[in-house]
Each structure stands twice: as C-alpha cells, then as structure tokens.
C-alpha cells in the first residue's frame, strides 16, 4: 500500500503554481504534495463518477500543509499576497470546523487557476490548482482527499485529527 502512496503522491519542490504558495512552502517548511489529474483519479477509491467529473478540468494541484505553531501566520498578509498575483476572492464557507476561502485567477474570462485556503486554529492547508473545479464542489474535493486511505491518513496525522 505504501508503494501505491509513493506513486500517487509526489512530495516535491517543483515550481508552485503561484509565487505565494512557493514562498509559504519555504518560509514555513510546509509539507507539500503534488498531484496531476491522473493521480487525483487514483484517490477516487470509490470509483465515484461525480468525482471524476469534478476533477476533469484540473491539470495539477499543489497541496501544502502548514502548522501555525507559536509564530502564527499573518493570514491577512497571505491573502493580500495572493490578491497581488491576480487571484480574486470568490467565496468563503465553513465545513467541519474549518474555514474555506476560495480564490480564482482568470484569463480571457476563463478560470486558469484556483486557490483554496483551508484554515483553522492550528493549521493552514493550501490547495493551489492549475485549472478549475466547480466552486460548490471544493469541499467534496477536500473530503475525497481526507477520506482516501493513504493521503487522508497523512492529513489527519498532520492536523492531529483522527
């Protein structure tokens, strides 16, 4: 099973979709995972066709996990840095005790990138997506990641939630 996890998840220092995501990774020594569309499909262990439809326009995604710790993150500054990169705030919601702030970047009226900041008292999780998903399906993407046997375990270990 670990071999599958190694194939599915690419812990990488490859160029992030945004400069702010790359800076966050370096500054906070964040755990980073890199997914392509086909690796996201492999996480769809229930073979849910609606999940495949959800990720069809995702080219790649970088997922960061950052512990806030004593040197708390200046969240407003992080949001400002993303806005300086032409990300526009689209929606905020709460799901299972976490705040979800969703931003999009568009070019010629087409969404080229999405950013999901998942924030709670102890952690900041970042989904930096090249491509797009439906705004009302963001929590579905996160739930699928969280419920996946291998990757979900990594998230729960990191966040301290079992």
N, C-alpha and C positions, 0 to 999 in steps of 0.2 A: 504494500500500500504506500510505503514511503517513496518507492520508486515512481509511482504514479504522481505523487505530490511533487517530486523533483521535476518531472516532465511538465506538469501543469503550471507550476509557479516558477517564475524566473526572478529570483532576487537579483536585482541588477542596479548598476549605477548608470545605466544608459540615460541619454538625454531625456529629460522630462518633457511633457507636453507644454508646460509653462515654466518660465524662469522662476516664478514664485514657488512652485512646487519643488523645483530643484534646490532652491535656497532653503526651504523648510527642511528638506531631507538632510542637507549638510549641517545646518545650524543646530538641529535638534537630534542628530544622529538617528533619524527615523528608520524604522523597518520599512522597506519598500518591496513591493511585489509588482511585477509587470505582466499584464495579460494581453493576449491578442484575442480576436473574435473566436478562433477555434479553441483556445484554452478556456474561455468562458463557457463555451458549449460543453466542454468536458465536465464542468462543475454542475451541469444540469443532470444530476444523478437520477431524477425522477422522470427524465425524458419528457418534460413539460413543453409542449409545442408553443405555448404562450410565452415561455421564457426565451425560446429560440427567436420568436418574433420580436421580443423586447430588445434583444441584443443585435439584431440584424444590421443595424447601422453603426455599430461600434467597431472601429478599426483597431484601437488599442486602448488600454487603460493602465494608469499607474495608480497603485493603491498604497498610501502611506499610513503608518500607524505611529503616532507621536504621543508619548506620555507627557503630561503637563508638568508634573513634579513641582518643586519649590520655585523654580524660575518660570513662572506661569507665562504662557504665550499671550502676546498682545493681539487678541483676536481681531479687534477693530483695525489694527495695522495690517494684519494678514489680508483681511477683506479689501482694504484700500489698495494693497499691492496687486491683488488680482484685478481690481477695477482699473488700475493703471495699465493693465495688459489687455484692456478692452473686454473684460468679462462683465456682463450686466446681470444684476441680481434679478432673478425671476420669481423665486418662491421660497418660502420658509414653512417648515412644518415640524411636528414632533411625532416621534414614533418610538415606543418602548423606552421612554425616558431619555431619548437623545434628540437633540435639535438637528434638523437637516436644513441647510441653506444651499440653494441651488442657483448656479450662475451659468450663463451661456455666452458663447462667443459666436458671432455671426459674420459671414462674408457674403455679399450679394444676396441678402435675405435668406441665406441657408445656414443652419447651425453647423459649425465646423468643430466646435468643442463644447464640452460641458464640464462643470466643476461641481462636486458635491462635498460640502464640508459637514462632517458628522461630529458634533461637538457635545461633550458632557463635562461634568466637573473634573474628571481625571484624565481624559484623553481627547485628542483631535485625530479623526480619521479623514483622509482626503482621497476622493476618487476623482482623478484627473483624466477625463475621457476625450480621446480624439474620435469625433463622430457624435452621435446623439442617441438618446432614448426618450421616450415619452415622459414628460415631467411627472405625470401622475403614477409612473411606474418605478420611480427612483427607489422607493422603499422596497419594492419587490426585488430589484437587483441586489440591494444590500442584504435582504433576508436570504436570498439564494446563496450568496457568498457566506453568510453567517451560518446557514444550516448545512452547508456542504461538510462532509465528514472530515476532510483534511484541512481545508482552509478555514472553515468555521472554528475548528479547534484552535488554530493559530490566533484568530481574533479573540476568542474567549480567554485563552491563556494571557494574551497581551493586556486585555482590558480588565482581567480579574473577574469576569462574569462566567459562571458555569451554568 
